[in-house]
Amino acid sequence: MQDNNNIYNEIKRRIIELEYQPGQLLNEKKLTEEFKVSRTPIREALLKLSQKKLVEIVPRVGTIVAQVDIKQIKYIYEVKKNLEALAAELAAQRATEEEIAELLEIAGKMESCDAVAHYREYIHYDQLFHKVTREASNNPVVIEYLEDLNAQTARFLRYVQFVVDDPERHNQSIKAIAEAIKNRYSLTASEEAEKHSIVTLERLSKMVFQ
């Protein structure tokens, strides 16, 4: 038996990683059997996911994995860009030495990882870097908002099969953010994080957003 939070996180992961496809109907009975729980924890997890806009609960139909709304994703990126800049700025002021060491370690792993041959591993490190950065901001509002927005964008990037077209530039950008946080240069950290987001947004604009 698993606790409610673990159930929520596992279903969320499956949605983000497209194990559950957009538009797929989730079977409550199968989920209760898989997680060995009653329907109540499953329904609570699905309700929370609906609040995060990852599923839609349709009366007399059931729970359906939310469709990917490309127009909405563009708006999300516009907000996320500014929040990630703020998170980096605050991280430069508040990050612990352990968090800084972790950011530098992740940046190093991204440099040595082949973004094409080991795409899933590379994306994992990229998402981990942003996770550590937002947590280092030590601002619960920023952390919560970015976690919710990141769930949407992480699923979207997989959905459109986004590929980092210039890994070297991407890695330099990540390293610049990490170095700015390490040196406690909050303004530089903010600027580098914003530039990093703008490059991604521009790339997506050419690929998807018309």
N, C-alpha and C positions, 0 to 999 in steps of 0.2 A: 504494500500500500504506500502511496506517495502523498505528501502533503499538498495543499491547494496551490502553493506558490510554485512548486516543482511541476505540477500539472500545467499550470498557466504558462510557465516558461518553455516547457517542451512543445506545447501546441503552438505557441508563438514562434518558436524556432522553426518548426515545420512549415509554417506559413511563410516566414521570411525566406527560407531556403527553397521554397516552391515545391516541397514535398506534398503540400496541399496546394493545389492549383487555384488561381482566381476563378470564382464561380462554382467551385466544388462544394457539394453538400456534405457537411460533417455529420457522421452517424453517432448520436449520443450513446446509443446502446453499445456499439463497438468500443467507444472510448471508455465507458465504464468497465467493460470487460478487460480491456488492455491495461488500464491503470489500477484495476481491482478496487474500485471505490463505488459509492452510490452515485446516483445522478446529480445530487446536490453539488458536490465539488466540481463536477464537470460543467454544470450550468453556471456556477459562479465564475469559473475560468472563462467560459464563452461570453458571459455578460461583460466581464472586464475587457476582453478582446474586442467586443463590440464598441465599448467606450473609447478604445484606442483606434477604432475605425479599421481594424484588421479583419473583422467578420461582420456580417449583417444578419440579425435575427429577424426572420420573416414569419409572421403569424401563419399557422396552419401549413407551413412549409418546413421550417427548421432553420438551422444555422448555416449560412453560406459564406465561404471565404470571399472577402471583398475583392471587387475588380480593381485593376490598376488604373487609376485616373491620371492620365498623363498631364492634363491641364493643372490638376490639383498638385501634382508632384512639382511642377515648375514653381508654384507659389510657395510650396514647402521649402524648396531650395533657397528661395529669396529670403525667407525667415531664418533658415538654418545657417546661412552664410554669416549673418550678424550675430547669432547666438554663439557660433563656434569661435568667432573673433573675441567675443566677450569671455568665453570660457578660457581661451588661451591667455588673455590679459589677466584674468583672475588667477589662473594657474601659475603664472610668473610671479605673482605676489604671495601665493599661499601653498604651493606644492611642497610636499615633504621631500627630503633628500632621497628617500626610497622611490617616490613617484618619479622624480627627475631621472634617477638611474634607470628606472623601467622604461621611460620614454626614450632615452638614449639607446637602450638595448634594443627596443623594438625598431627604432630608426635604422640601427645597424643590421638587424635581421632583414629588413626590407631591402637594404642595399645589396645584400648577398643572395637574395631570393630572386629567381628567374620569374618575372611577372607573367610570362607567357606559358612556360612549361609547367609552372606550379602556381597557376592562377588562384585557386582556392586558398592556398596557403598565404599567398601575397595579400589577397583581400582580407583574410583573417587578421593579419598583422596590421593592415591599414585601419580596420574597424577597431581593433584593440587599442591602437594609438589614440584614436579619437575618444574612446571610452575612458582611458586613463587620463587624458587631458581634461575632459569634462568633470570627472570625479575629483581631479586635483583642484578644480575651481572652488571646491568646498562651498558651493552655492546650491542648495537642494532644488530651487526653482529651475535654475539653468540645467541641472542634471536631469530632472524629470522631463522637462520640455525636449531636451536634445535626445533623450532615450526614445521618446515617442516619435519624434521626427525621423530619427535614424532608422527605426523599425520600418517606416514607410519607404525611405530612400534605399535602404539595403535590399529590400524586396524588389524595388523598381530596377536597381542596377542588375540584379540577376535576371529579371524579366526581359530586359532589353539586351542582355548579354553584353554589358558594358565592358570594354577592354581599355586599360590604361595604354594610350598610344605612345607615350613618351615616359617610360619608367624612370629614366635617369632624372628628368626634370621633376617628376613626381617625388622621387626620393630626396632630391635636393631641397624641395619645398618642405617635406616632412622634417628633414634634418634641421632646417632653418628655424622651424617652430620649436623643436626640441632644444636647440642651442639658446634661443631667446628666453625660453622658460628657465633653462639652467642658469643663465646669467642674470635672471630677474629683470629682464628688459620687457616690461609689460606692454609698452606701446608697440615695440617691434614684434612681440609675440602676436599681438592683435592684428597688426598689419600683415604679417606673414600668413596667419590663419585665414584672413579674408582673401588674400591673393590666391591661396591654395583653393579655396571654395570657388572663386571666380573662374579659375582655369577649368575646374570640373563642370561648372555651369555652362561655360562657353562650349566645351566639348559636347555636352549633352544637347545644347541648342543646335549644333550642326547635325547631330545624329538623330535627334528625336523631336525637340521642340521647334515647331515651325509657326 
